[in-house]
Structure formats: C-alpha cells, structure tokens
Amino acid sequence: MDLVQSDRLKLDVPLKSYSPELPAVYDKVTIRHLLTHQAGVRDYRNDDEVFNAVHYPTSRDAIKTFVNDPLLFEPGTKMAISVRSAPS
C-alpha cells in the first residue's frame, strides 16, 4: 500500500499494465481484484501445491504455475478464498 500511497501503483488498472506478458485472460484483472479475492484465479490444485517449498527467484517465476490456467469467473463478479489447511 506504500506504493499506492506514493502513486507508483494503481489498484484499478489492469495487471497487464505492469506485466504485459500476461495472457489475454488477465486483460480485466486488477490488483484490487487480487487483493479482494475477486480475480477468478484458481485455488491450489492439491497439497503438493499448497505446501510447495520451492523458492522462486521472482514473482514472475512463481505465477508460471497458474498463469496459463483459465480464470474461474469474470473478474469482479464473485469472491473465492482458499480454505485449505495443513494435513493432519
């Protein structure tokens, strides 16, 4: 939020303004959608993804695990929150 306050980041512009390499499905996704769980990005598929210990050098490397998957819904139309917990 420091970046928002310093006017270096806008919450309501498409993510592609900051990462133009994103697929077309992200044309309408904003940072606000991500922050409010309204982007439509899928949940973890399984415990291997949840408890992954891989260290990604950059955030762009990290998003490669899901960025080519379809969105679950039109951004801004629903809310979806992950509810997974550690295995017992």
ChimeraX attribute file (.defattr): number of C-alpha atoms within 10 A of each C-alpha:
attribute: neighborCount
match mode: 1-to-1
recipient: residues
	/A:1	10
	/A:2	8
	/A:3	10
	/A:4	10
	/A:5	9
	/A:6	9
	/A:7	10
	/A:8	9
	/A:9	14
	/A:10	18
	/A:11	16
	/A:12	12
	/A:13	15
	/A:14	18
	/A:15	21
	/A:16	16
	/A:17	12
	/A:18	12
	/A:19	11
	/A:20	12
	/A:21	11
	/A:22	17
	/A:23	13
	/A:24	11
	/A:25	14
	/A:26	23
	/A:27	15
	/A:28	16
	/A:29	23
	/A:30	21
	/A:31	18
	/A:32	17
	/A:33	22
	/A:34	17
	/A:35	10
	/A:36	13
	/A:37	17
	/A:38	22
	/A:39	25
	/A:40	22
	/A:41	22
	/A:42	16
	/A:43	15
	/A:44	15
	/A:45	9
	/A:46	9
	/A:47	12
	/A:48	9
	/A:49	12
	/A:50	13
	/A:51	12
	/A:52	8
	/A:53	8
	/A:54	8
	/A:55	8
	/A:56	10
	/A:57	8
	/A:58	8
	/A:59	8
	/A:60	13
	/A:61	10
	/A:62	13
	/A:63	12
	/A:64	11
	/A:65	11
	/A:66	14
	/A:67	16
	/A:68	13
	/A:69	12
	/A:70	13
	/A:71	16
	/A:72	14
	/A:73	15
	/A:74	15
	/A:75	21
	/A:76	17
	/A:77	10
	/A:78	14
	/A:79	14
	/A:80	15
	/A:81	12
	/A:82	9
	/A:83	7
	/A:84	11
	/A:85	9
	/A:86	7
	/A:87	6
	/A:88	3
